[in-house]
Every structure is written in structure tokens, then in C-alpha cells.
Amino acid sequence: MRKTISVIFAVLFVLFAALQYNDPDPQLWIPVYGFAAMACLMAFARIGQVWFFALMALLYGVAAIYQWPPAFEGFLLDEMGMKTVNIELARESGGLVICALAMGLMGWLVWREKRAFT
């Protein structure tokens, strides 16, 4: 299960990173999603430690809170383009929440597997 889930999330985060090429600040968001993809591959290869995934989840979670818009206007309107700054901030915060949840899941999967072998 760890291998399948980690590969699915790694591919998802690579796609997230690829979609950032036309973002106003791709130099920030491509590494954010790239690090999440690399962490998922670490879980796949069993080289990630539980504390690492917990730290990543915490950092992504704090960043998601920091990035939350002052006024929530939703995530989508009629099209994918950026309509307002608040919608863009909500989307960015949502992506960070997905990263945080994925890192928490990777940590749990690694912990569960290590516990089963002891």
C-alpha cells in the first residue's frame, strides 16, 4: 500500500509542479511541489524517516495557514485563470494543505510499516 500511495502522490505533485510554469511566481511553487514529490519517492524507497514526514507536514501546514486569503472567495470561478488575489491565495493554500496531508500520510505509512517489522 505504501508503494502505490507514494507513487500516486509523487505523480500528482510532479503534475502540480508542471502546471506552475505559467504562474506569476513559478520559482516558488515548482520547488514546493517538487520537494513534496521527492518526499513521496523517499517514502516509496523506504529512506524517509517518520520525523522527516512529520516535519514536512508541519511546515506545509504552517505555510497553508500563512497563505490563507484575507477574504475567502472560493477556489474556482468560470475558468481556471486567476480572477482575484483571494482566489489565487486560496488555491495556493489548498495546494499546501494537500501537501501537508500527503506528508502526514507518508509518515503514517512509514511508521506503520516500521512498527510491523519490529
N, C-alpha and C positions, 0 to 999 in steps of 0.2 A: 504494500500500500504506500509506503514511504516513497519508493521509486516513482510510482505512477503520479502521485500528487506533486512531488517535487518537479518532475518533468513538465507537467501541465502548467504549473505556476511559472517555471522558468521560461517556457514558450510564451506565456501570457505577458510576462514582464519584458521580454525581448520585443514583442509586438507593441507594447506600450511605449517603449523607448523609440522604436522606429517611427511611431506616429508623432513624435515630438519634433521631427525635422523642420516643420514649418511653424513651430511655436515661437512666440516672441522671445523666449529665453530657453532655447534647447540646451545650452551649455549647463544648465542647472538640472533639467528634467531627464535628459538622457542618462547621466550618471546615477540619478536617484533610482530609476528603473533598472539600469544596468547592474547596480550593486544588489538589488533585490533578486535579479536573475542569477547572479553569481552565487548568492547565498543559497538559493534553491538548488543550484548544482552542487554546492558543498553538502547539502543535506542528502542529495542523491548519492554522492560519492562517500558518504559517511565520514567526512572530515570536519564537519561543523560540530561545535560543542553547544550544549544546551544554553550556557550562559551567553554565548555569542548571539544566538537567535533571540534570547530574551532582551538583550541589549538593543539589538536591531529593532525589535518590536516596540520597545520603549522610545527609541529615537524617532521612528516613523510616527508613532502615536503623538508624541510631543509636537513634531513638525505639523501633523494634521490639525491639531488644536490651534497652533500658531497661525496656520494658513487659512483658518476658517474665515469666511467673509463677514464684514460688519453687519450686513443685511442679507439674509438668505433669500435668493430669488429662484432657487431651483438649480438643476443641473443642465437641463436641455430646454431649448425653445423649439422653433420650427425646423431649425437646421443645426449642423454641428459647429458652425462658426461662432466666434466669441461675440456675444451681443453686449454684455456688460461686464465690468470688472468683477462684480459679485458672483456672476455665474462662472467666470473663469476661476476665481478663488475657490468656489465650491467644488468645481471639477478637480482642481489640484488637490484640495483637501481630501476629496473622495478617493483619489488615487493613492494618497499617502495612507489612508485608512485601510485600503486593500493591501498595501504593502505590510502594514503593521499586523493585520490579521494573518496574512500568509507567513510572516516570520514567526508569529506565535504558534501557528500550526506546524511549521517546520520544527520548532523547538519541542513541541509536544510529541511529534512523531519520533524525533531522535531520542528524546527522553524515554518514551515507551519502549522503543526497540532496545536501548541500552539496559533498561530495567529487566526486560525479558531474558536477556543473556546473562544476568548476574544471579 
